[in-house]
Amino acid sequence: MKTPGTVILALIMVGNLSFGQHDHHTATATHQSSSHSEPIPDDMKGEPGVIVGFVRDIACVLRNKKATVITDDESRKCVAECARGGSPLAILTKSGELYLPISAEIPDENARSRLVPYAGKYVRASGRLFERGGTHAIEINRIEVVNGW
């Protein structure tokens, strides 16, 4: 004979199984429908702008307060190696702001690859600028190497 506790436990387990299946189905449907880029609302498009800075890995800048621009070949090799290793990249401006690359799509696609060829170089990047809570981002439309700031 089954006790009331066993029956309740069985009902909870069945409910969790069907709930989990529903969530999986919903998540799959949501993922499939969001795999296409959607138009970006005007209030989410950022401001047009241009930044000039040095492309480098983020971890070094955040960990080492002395790390800014690279002045020797050995340091450039280090930045390039970190970039090849998958380290997040950003554009470090003269005023010390880090601009993270973001894509023009929603959902966002990986925009890091836009900066990889420029790791260890000074660049001028134009596009749409974003700022929130002290974090800066750029949707890069054009990027070119420049001679310092």
N, C-alpha and C positions, 0 to 999 in steps of 0.2 A: 504494500500500500504506500502510495506517495504521500509525503507530508505536504502541508500547505507551503512550506518554505521551498521545497523542491519544485512545486508547480510554479511558484512565483519566479524562482531562478530560471526555469525553462522559458517562461514568457519573456523575461528580460533578455535572455540570450537570443531568442528568436527576433525580438524587437530590434536588438543591436545589429543582428545580421542583416535584416531588411533595411535598417536605417543606413548601414554602411554601404549597401549596394546602391541605395538611392543617392548617397553622397558621391560615390564613385561615378555614377551615371551623370549626375549633375555637373561634377567637376570636369568630366570628359567633354560634355556638351559645351560647357563654358569655354574650355580650352580650345575646342575646335572652332567655336564661333569667334574667338578673339585672335585666331591665328592670322586674320586679315587685318591690315592696318585700317584704323578708323580715322576719320577727319578729326583734327585737333581743334577744340573750341577756341575762339579768339582770346579768351581770358587765360589760356594756358600756352600761348605761343611765345612768351618771353618778349624781350626788347631787342631790336637790332643793335649790334655793336661790334667793336673790334677790340681784341686784346693782343698784347705783345708779351711774350714770356718764354720761359725755358721749359722744354718738355722733359719730364723726369718721373721716376717712380715715386709713388706717394709715401711708402713706408719709410724710406730713408729721411725724407723731409720731416715727417712727423716724429720720428725717433731721435733724430740728430738735429738739435737746434742750430748748429753751425752749417748744416747742409743747405745750400741755396743753389747757385749755378755751378757748373763744372768748369774748371780752369785748366785741367791737364788731361792728357790722353788716357791715363790709367783710370781716372774717375769716369771719363766718357765710356770706357769699356765696361765699367761696373754698371752704369745706367743701362747700357745696351744689353748686358747680360740679364739684368733684372727684368727688362722689358721682354726679352725672349723667354724668360722663365714664367711669364704670366703675371708679373706684378702689376697692380693697377697704376695707370699713368694719368698725369694731369699736366696742365700748363701752369707754371709758377710765375706770377707777375712780379715786377720789380717791387711792388708794395707788399709782397708776401701772400697774396691771395692765390689759392689753388683753384683752378677751373677744371672740373671733371667733364669729360666728353659724354654727351647724351645723344641719342638718335632723334630723328624727325618723326619717328613712328610711335604709335600707341597700339599695342604695348611696346615698350622700349626695346630696341635691339642693341646688341653689343656694339658700342661706338669706339671702344678701346683701340680697335685695329686701325682707326684713322690716325692715331698718334704714334703707333709703333715705328713707322719709318723715320719719325722725327725725334726719337729718343736721344737726348744729349745735345739737342740743337735749339737755337733760338728761332721762334716762329712768330708770325703775325697770323692770327686766326680771326675770321669774320663769320658772323652768323647770328643766332639768337641767344641772348644772355639771360640767365636765370639766377636768382638769389633767394634763399630761404634759410632763416635761422643761422646765418653766417656761412652757409654752404653755397658755393658758386658752381655753375655748370654752363657749358656752351654746346649748342647744337651747331656743329661746324659746317659751314657752307663752302668756305675756301680757306686753305692754309698754305703758307709759303715760308721758306727759310729766310731769315733776315740776319744781319750782322749785329748781334747784341741788342741791347735796348737802347 
